[in-house]
């Protein structure tokens, strides 16, 4: 699932089909059988860091274009933060 999102390169809505709770958030278990998620890839240059997922009990329409822009912005900020932390860890090991 994450490989599909990363290949798309843009936030994507995943409709509730029972797989979201199992594959993205296993702790949700049976409480998320009808959930919808908005998933965005996290990149650092050419490196993939993972995905950022928002999960809702509502229908797919809860994630419109505005939410897609917002998750893209949050994903960019998260990626920048992860790059900075990795750089600090590398500098610390070198010292």
C-alpha distances in whole Angstrom, upper triangle without the diagonal:
4,5,5,7,9,10,11,13,14,13,11,12,10,12,13,13,13,9,9,12,11,8,8,12,14,17,17,17,19,20,16,16,17,15,14,12,12,10,12,11,14,16,20,21,19,18,14,15,11,10,12,12,14,15,17,19,20,19,17,21,21,18,21,21,23,20,18,21,21,18,18,21,20,17,20,23,20,20,23,24,22,24,27,26,26,29,31,30,31,34,35,34,36,39
4,5,5,6,8,10,11,12,11,11,12,11,14,16,16,16,12,11,14,13,9,9,12,14,17,18,19,21,21,18,18,19,17,15,12,12,8,9,8,10,13,16,18,16,14,10,11,8,7,10,10,13,14,18,20,21,21,18,21,21,18,20,21,22,19,17,19,19,16,15,19,17,14,17,19,17,16,20,20,18,20,23,23,22,25,27,26,27,30,31,31,33,36
4,5,5,6,9,10,12,13,12,14,13,17,18,18,18,15,14,17,16,12,12,16,18,21,21,22,24,25,21,22,22,20,18,15,15,11,11,9,12,13,16,17,14,13,10,11,9,9,13,13,17,18,21,24,24,23,21,24,24,21,22,22,24,21,19,21,21,18,17,20,20,16,18,21,19,17,21,22,19,21,24,24,23,25,28,27,27,31,32,31,33,36
4,5,5,6,9,10,11,10,12,11,14,16,16,17,14,14,17,16,13,13,17,19,22,22,22,24,24,21,20,20,19,16,14,13,10,11,10,13,14,18,18,16,15,12,14,12,11,13,13,16,17,20,22,23,21,18,21,21,19,20,20,22,20,17,19,20,17,16,20,20,17,19,22,20,19,22,24,22,23,26,27,25,28,31,30,30,34,35,34,36,39
4,5,5,6,7,7,7,10,10,13,16,16,18,15,13,16,17,13,12,16,18,21,21,22,23,23,20,20,20,17,15,12,10,7,7,6,10,12,15,16,15,14,11,12,10,8,10,10,13,15,18,20,21,19,16,19,19,16,17,17,19,16,13,16,17,13,13,16,16,13,15,18,17,16,19,21,19,20,24,24,23,26,28,28,29,32,33,33,35,37
4,5,5,8,9,10,13,13,17,19,20,21,18,16,19,19,15,14,18,20,23,23,24,26,26,23,23,23,21,18,15,13,9,8,5,8,9,12,13,11,11,8,10,8,8,11,12,15,18,21,24,24,23,20,22,22,19,20,19,20,18,15,16,17,14,13,16,16,12,14,17,15,14,17,19,17,18,21,22,21,23,26,25,26,29,30,30,32,34
4,5,8,11,11,14,15,18,21,21,22,19,18,21,21,17,17,20,23,26,26,27,28,29,25,25,25,23,20,17,15,12,11,9,11,11,14,14,12,12,10,13,12,11,14,15,18,20,23,26,26,24,21,23,24,20,21,20,22,20,17,18,20,17,15,18,19,15,17,20,19,17,20,22,20,21,24,25,24,26,29,28,28,31,33,33,34,37
4,5,8,8,12,13,16,19,20,22,19,18,21,22,18,17,21,23,26,26,27,28,28,24,24,23,21,18,15,13,11,9,9,12,12,16,16,14,15,12,15,13,12,14,15,17,19,21,24,23,22,18,20,21,17,17,16,19,17,14,15,17,15,13,16,17,15,16,19,19,17,20,22,21,22,25,26,25,27,30,30,30,33,35,35,36,39
4,7,9,13,14,18,21,22,24,21,19,22,23,19,18,21,24,26,26,28,29,29,25,26,25,22,19,16,13,10,8,6,9,9,12,12,11,12,10,12,11,10,12,14,16,19,21,24,24,23,19,21,21,17,17,16,17,16,12,13,15,13,10,13,14,11,12,16,15,14,16,19,18,18,22,23,22,24,27,27,27,30,32,32,33,36
4,6,10,13,16,19,21,23,20,18,21,22,19,17,20,23,26,25,27,28,27,23,24,23,20,16,14,10,8,6,7,10,11,14,15,15,15,13,14,13,11,11,12,14,16,19,22,21,20,16,17,17,14,14,12,14,12,9,10,12,10,8,11,13,10,12,15,15,14,17,19,19,20,23,24,24,26,28,29,29,32,34,34,35,38
4,7,10,13,16,18,20,18,15,18,20,17,15,17,21,23,22,24,25,24,20,21,19,16,13,10,7,5,4,7,10,12,16,17,17,17,14,15,12,9,9,9,10,13,15,18,17,16,13,14,14,10,11,10,11,9,6,8,10,7,7,11,11,9,12,15,14,14,17,19,19,20,23,24,24,26,28,29,30,32,34,35,36,38
4,6,10,13,15,17,15,13,16,18,15,14,16,20,22,20,22,23,22,18,18,17,14,11,8,6,5,7,9,13,15,19,20,20,19,16,17,14,11,11,10,11,12,14,16,16,14,10,12,13,9,10,11,13,11,8,11,13,10,10,14,14,13,15,18,17,18,21,22,22,23,26,27,27,29,32,32,33,35,37,37,39,41
4,6,10,12,14,13,11,14,16,15,13,15,18,20,18,19,20,19,15,15,13,11,7,6,4,6,9,12,16,18,22,24,23,23,19,19,16,13,12,10,9,10,11,13,12,10,7,9,10,7,9,11,13,10,9,13,14,11,13,16,16,15,18,20,19,20,23,24,24,26,29,29,29,32,34,34,35,38,39,40,42,44
4,7,9,11,9,8,11,13,12,11,13,16,18,16,17,17,16,12,12,11,9,6,5,6,8,11,13,17,20,23,25,24,23,20,20,16,13,13,10,10,9,10,12,12,10,8,11,12,10,13,14,16,14,12,16,17,14,16,19,18,17,20,22,21,22,25,26,25,27,30,30,30,33,35,35,36,39,40,40,42,44
4,6,9,9,8,11,13,13,12,14,16,18,16,16,15,15,11,10,8,7,5,7,9,11,14,17,20,23,27,29,28,27,24,23,20,17,16,13,12,10,10,10,10,8,6,10,11,11,13,16,18,15,15,19,19,17,19,22,21,20,24,26,24,25,29,29,28,31,33,33,34,37,38,38,39,42,43,43,46,48
4,6,7,6,9,11,12,12,12,14,16,13,13,12,11,8,6,4,5,5,8,11,13,17,19,22,25,29,31,30,29,25,25,21,18,17,13,13,10,9,9,9,8,8,12,12,13,16,19,20,18,18,21,21,19,21,24,23,22,26,27,25,27,30,30,29,32,35,34,34,38,39,38,40,43,43,44,46,48
4,5,7,9,10,11,12,13,14,16,14,12,11,12,9,6,6,8,8,11,14,15,19,21,24,27,30,32,31,30,26,26,22,19,19,16,15,13,13,12,13,12,12,15,16,16,19,22,24,21,21,24,24,22,24,27,26,24,28,30,28,29,32,32,31,34,36,36,36,39,40,40,41,44,45,45,47,49
4,6,6,7,9,10,11,11,13,11,9,8,9,7,4,6,8,10,11,15,16,19,21,24,27,31,33,32,30,26,25,21,19,19,15,15,12,13,12,14,14,14,18,18,18,21,24,26,22,22,26,25,23,25,28,26,25,28,30,27,28,32,32,30,33,36,35,35,38,39,38,40,43,43,43,46,48
4,6,5,6,8,9,9,12,11,10,10,12,9,7,9,9,10,11,14,14,17,18,21,24,27,30,28,26,22,22,18,16,16,14,14,12,14,14,15,15,15,19,19,18,21,24,25,22,21,25,24,21,23,26,24,23,26,28,25,26,29,29,28,30,33,32,32,35,37,35,37,40,40,40,43,45
4,5,5,5,7,8,11,9,9,10,11,7,7,9,7,8,7,10,11,14,16,18,22,25,28,27,24,21,20,16,13,13,10,11,8,10,11,13,13,13,16,16,15,19,21,22,18,18,21,21,18,20,23,21,19,23,24,22,23,26,26,25,28,30,29,29,33,34,33,35,38,38,38,41,43
4,6,6,5,5,7,5,6,7,8,5,7,9,8,10,10,13,13,17,18,20,24,27,30,29,26,23,21,17,15,15,11,12,9,11,11,14,15,15,19,18,17,21,23,24,20,20,24,23,20,22,24,22,21,25,25,23,24,28,27,25,29,31,29,30,33,34,33,35,38,38,38,41,43
4,6,6,5,8,8,6,8,10,9,9,12,11,13,12,15,15,18,19,21,24,27,30,28,26,22,21,17,16,16,13,15,12,14,15,17,18,18,22,21,21,24,26,27,23,23,26,25,22,24,26,24,23,26,27,24,25,29,28,26,29,31,30,30,33,34,33,35,38,38,37,40,42
4,6,6,10,10,10,12,13,11,11,13,12,13,12,14,12,15,16,18,21,24,26,25,22,19,17,14,12,13,11,13,12,15,16,18,19,18,21,21,20,23,24,25,22,21,24,23,20,21,24,22,20,23,24,21,22,26,25,23,26,28,27,27,30,32,30,32,35,35,35,37,40
4,6,9,9,10,13,13,10,12,13,11,11,9,11,10,12,13,15,18,21,24,23,21,17,15,12,10,10,8,10,9,12,14,16,17,16,20,18,17,20,22,22,19,18,21,20,16,18,21,18,16,20,21,18,19,23,22,20,23,26,24,24,28,29,28,30,33,33,33,36,38
4,5,6,8,11,11,9,11,13,11,12,10,13,12,15,16,17,21,24,27,26,23,20,18,14,12,12,9,10,9,12,13,16,18,17,20,19,18,22,23,24,20,20,23,21,18,20,22,19,18,22,22,19,20,24,23,21,24,26,25,25,29,30,28,31,33,33,33,36,38
4,5,5,9,10,9,11,14,13,14,14,16,16,18,19,20,24,26,29,29,26,22,20,17,15,15,13,14,12,14,15,18,20,20,23,22,21,25,27,27,23,23,26,25,21,24,26,23,22,25,25,22,24,27,26,24,27,29,27,27,31,32,30,32,35,35,34,38,40
4,5,9,9,9,12,15,13,16,15,18,17,20,21,22,25,28,31,31,28,24,22,19,17,16,14,14,12,14,15,18,20,21,24,22,22,26,28,28,24,25,27,25,22,25,26,23,22,26,26,23,24,28,26,24,28,29,27,28,32,32,30,33,36,35,35,38,40
4,6,6,6,9,11,10,13,13,16,16,19,21,23,26,29,32,32,29,25,23,20,18,16,13,13,10,11,11,15,17,18,21,19,20,23,26,26,22,23,26,24,21,24,26,23,22,26,26,23,25,28,27,26,29,31,29,30,34,34,33,35,38,37,38,41,42
4,6,6,8,11,11,14,15,18,18,22,23,25,28,31,34,33,31,27,25,21,20,19,16,16,13,14,13,16,18,20,23,21,22,26,28,28,25,25,28,27,24,27,29,26,25,29,29,26,28,31,30,29,32,34,32,32,36,37,35,37,40,40,40,43,45
4,5,6,9,10,14,15,19,20,23,25,27,31,34,37,36,33,30,28,24,22,21,18,17,14,14,12,15,17,19,22,21,22,26,28,29,25,26,30,28,26,28,31,28,27,31,32,29,31,34,33,32,35,37,35,36,39,40,39,41,44,43,43,47,48
4,6,8,8,12,14,17,19,22,25,27,30,33,36,36,33,30,28,24,22,20,17,15,12,11,9,13,15,17,20,18,20,23,26,26,23,24,27,26,24,27,29,26,26,30,30,27,30,33,32,31,34,36,34,35,39,39,38,41,43,43,43,46,48
4,5,5,9,10,14,15,19,21,24,27,30,33,33,31,27,25,21,19,17,14,12,9,9,7,10,12,14,17,15,16,20,23,24,20,21,24,23,21,24,26,23,23,27,27,25,27,30,30,29,32,34,33,33,37,37,37,39,42,41,42,45,46
4,6,9,11,15,17,21,23,25,29,32,35,34,32,28,27,23,20,19,16,15,11,11,9,11,12,14,17,16,18,21,24,25,22,22,26,25,23,25,28,26,25,29,30,28,29,33,32,31,34,36,35,36,39,40,39,41,44,44,44,47,49
4,7,10,14,16,20,22,25,29,32,34,34,32,28,27,24,21,19,15,14,10,9,7,8,8,10,13,13,15,18,21,22,19,20,24,23,21,24,26,25,25,28,29,27,29,33,32,31,34,37,36,37,40,41,40,42,45,45,46,48,50
4,7,10,13,16,19,22,25,29,31,31,29,25,24,21,17,16,12,10,7,6,5,6,7,9,12,11,12,15,18,19,16,17,20,20,17,20,23,21,21,25,26,24,26,29,28,28,31,33,32,33,36,37,37,39,42,42,42,45,47
4,7,10,13,17,19,23,26,29,28,27,23,22,19,15,14,10,8,6,5,6,6,6,6,9,9,9,12,15,16,13,13,17,17,15,17,20,19,18,22,23,22,23,27,27,26,29,31,31,32,35,36,36,38,40,41,41,44,46
4,6,10,13,16,19,23,25,25,23,20,19,15,12,10,6,5,4,6,9,9,9,8,11,9,8,12,14,15,11,11,15,14,11,14,17,15,15,18,20,18,20,23,23,23,25,28,27,28,31,32,32,34,37,37,38,40,42
4,7,10,13,16,20,22,22,21,18,17,14,10,8,6,5,7,8,12,12,11,9,11,9,7,10,11,12,8,8,11,11,8,10,13,12,12,15,17,16,17,20,21,21,23,25,25,26,29,30,31,32,35,36,36,39,40
4,7,10,13,17,19,19,17,14,13,10,7,6,4,6,9,11,15,15,15,12,14,13,10,13,13,14,11,9,12,12,8,9,13,11,10,13,15,14,14,18,18,18,20,23,23,23,26,28,28,29,32,33,33,35,37
4,7,10,13,15,15,14,11,11,9,5,5,6,9,12,15,18,18,18,15,17,16,12,14,13,14,11,8,10,10,7,7,10,9,7,10,12,11,11,15,16,15,17,20,20,21,23,25,25,27,29,30,31,33,35
4,6,10,12,12,11,8,8,6,4,6,9,12,15,18,21,22,21,19,20,19,16,17,16,17,14,12,13,13,10,8,11,11,7,9,12,10,9,13,14,13,15,18,18,18,20,23,23,24,26,28,28,30,32
4,7,10,10,9,6,5,5,5,7,10,13,17,20,23,24,24,22,23,22,18,20,18,18,16,14,14,13,10,9,10,10,6,7,9,7,6,9,11,10,11,14,15,14,17,19,19,20,23,24,25,26,29
4,6,7,6,5,6,7,9,11,14,17,20,24,27,28,28,25,26,25,21,22,20,21,19,16,16,16,13,11,12,12,8,8,10,9,6,9,11,10,9,13,14,13,15,18,18,19,21,23,23,25,27
4,6,5,6,7,10,12,14,17,20,24,27,30,31,31,28,30,28,25,25,23,23,22,19,18,18,16,13,14,14,10,9,11,10,6,7,10,8,7,10,12,11,12,15,16,16,18,20,21,21,24
4,6,8,10,13,15,17,20,23,26,30,33,33,33,30,31,30,27,27,25,25,23,21,19,20,18,15,16,16,13,11,13,13,9,10,13,12,10,13,15,13,14,17,18,17,19,22,22,23,25
4,7,10,12,14,17,20,24,27,30,33,34,33,30,31,31,27,27,25,26,25,21,21,22,19,17,18,18,15,13,16,15,12,13,16,14,12,16,17,15,16,20,20,19,21,24,24,24,27
4,6,9,12,15,18,22,25,28,31,32,32,29,31,30,27,27,26,26,24,21,21,22,19,16,18,17,14,13,15,14,10,12,14,12,10,14,15,13,14,18,17,16,19,22,21,22,25
4,6,8,12,15,18,21,25,28,29,29,26,28,27,24,25,23,24,22,19,19,19,16,14,16,15,12,12,14,12,9,12,14,11,11,15,15,14,16,19,18,18,21,23,23,24,27
4,7,10,13,17,19,23,26,28,28,25,27,26,23,25,24,24,21,19,19,18,15,14,15,14,10,11,12,10,7,11,11,8,9,13,13,11,14,17,16,17,20,21,21,23,25
4,7,10,14,16,20,23,24,25,22,24,23,20,22,22,22,19,17,18,17,14,13,15,13,10,12,13,10,9,13,13,11,13,16,15,14,18,20,19,20,23,24,24,26,28
4,6,10,13,16,19,21,21,19,21,19,17,19,18,19,15,14,15,14,11,11,13,11,8,11,13,10,10,14,14,12,15,18,17,17,20,22,22,23,26,27,27,29,31
4,7,10,14,17,18,19,17,19,17,14,16,16,16,13,12,13,12,8,9,11,9,7,10,11,9,10,13,13,13,15,18,17,18,21,22,22,24,27,27,28,30,32
4,6,10,13,15,15,14,16,14,12,15,15,15,12,11,14,12,9,11,13,11,10,13,14,12,14,17,17,16,19,21,21,22,25,26,26,28,30,31,31,34,36
4,7,10,11,13,12,13,11,9,12,14,14,10,10,13,11,8,12,13,11,11,15,15,14,16,19,19,19,22,23,23,24,27,28,28,30,33,33,34,37,38
4,7,9,10,10,13,10,10,13,16,16,12,13,16,14,12,15,17,15,15,19,19,17,20,23,22,22,25,27,26,27,30,31,31,33,36,36,37,39,41
4,5,8,9,10,8,9,13,16,15,12,14,17,15,14,17,19,17,18,21,22,20,23,26,25,25,28,30,29,31,34,35,35,37,39,39,40,43,45
4,7,9,11,9,11,15,18,18,15,17,20,19,17,21,23,21,22,25,26,24,26,29,29,29,32,34,33,34,37,38,38,40,43,43,43,46,48
4,7,8,6,9,12,16,16,14,16,19,18,17,20,22,21,22,25,26,25,27,30,30,30,33,35,34,36,39,40,40,42,44,44,45,48,50
4,5,6,8,11,14,16,14,15,18,18,17,20,23,22,22,26,27,26,28,31,31,31,34,36,36,37,40,41,41,43,45,46,47,49,51
4,5,6,8,12,13,11,12,16,16,15,17,20,20,20,23,25,24,26,28,29,29,32,34,34,35,37,39,39,41,43,44,45,47,49
4,5,6,10,11,10,12,15,15,15,17,20,20,21,23,25,25,27,29,30,30,33,35,35,36,39,40,41,42,45,46,47,49,50
4,6,10,10,8,11,14,13,13,16,18,18,19,22,23,23,25,27,27,28,31,32,33,34,37,38,38,40,42,43,44,47,48
4,7,8,5,7,10,10,10,12,15,15,16,18,20,20,21,24,25,25,28,29,30,31,34,35,36,37,40,40,42,44,45
4,5,5,6,9,10,11,13,15,15,16,19,20,21,22,25,26,27,29,30,31,33,35,36,37,39,41,42,43,45,47
4,5,5,6,9,10,11,12,14,15,17,19,20,21,23,24,26,27,29,30,31,33,35,36,37,39,41,42,44,45
4,5,5,6,9,10,11,12,14,15,17,18,20,21,23,24,26,27,29,30,32,33,35,36,38,39,41,42,44
4,5,5,6,8,10,10,12,14,15,16,18,20,21,22,24,26,27,28,30,31,32,34,36,37,39,40,42
4,5,5,6,9,10,10,12,14,15,16,18,20,21,22,24,26,27,28,30,31,33,35,36,37,39,41
4,6,5,6,9,10,11,13,14,15,17,19,20,21,23,25,26,27,29,30,32,33,35,36,38,39
4,5,5,6,8,10,11,12,14,15,17,18,20,21,23,24,26,27,29,30,32,33,35,36,38
4,5,5,6,8,10,10,12,14,15,16,18,20,21,22,24,25,26,28,30,31,33,34,36
4,6,5,6,9,10,10,12,14,15,16,18,20,21,22,24,26,27,29,30,32,33,35
4,5,5,6,9,10,11,12,14,15,17,19,20,21,23,25,26,27,29,31,32,33
4,5,5,6,9,10,10,12,14,15,16,18,20,21,22,24,26,27,29,30,32
4,5,5,6,9,10,10,12,14,15,16,18,20,21,22,24,26,27,29,30
4,5,5,6,9,10,11,12,14,15,17,18,20,21,23,24,26,27,29
4,5,5,6,9,10,11,12,14,15,17,18,20,21,23,24,26,27
4,5,5,6,9,10,11,12,14,15,16,18,20,21,23,24,26
4,5,5,6,9,10,11,12,14,15,16,18,20,21,23,24
4,5,5,6,9,10,11,12,14,15,16,18,20,21,23
4,5,5,6,9,10,11,12,14,15,16,18,20,21
4,5,5,6,9,10,11,12,14,15,17,18,20
4,6,5,6,9,10,11,12,14,15,17,18
4,5,5,6,9,10,11,12,14,15,17
4,5,5,6,9,10,10,12,14,15
4,5,5,6,9,10,11,12,14
4,5,5,6,9,10,11,12
4,5,5,6,9,10,11
4,5,5,6,9,10
4,5,5,6,9
4,5,5,6
4,5,5
4,6
4
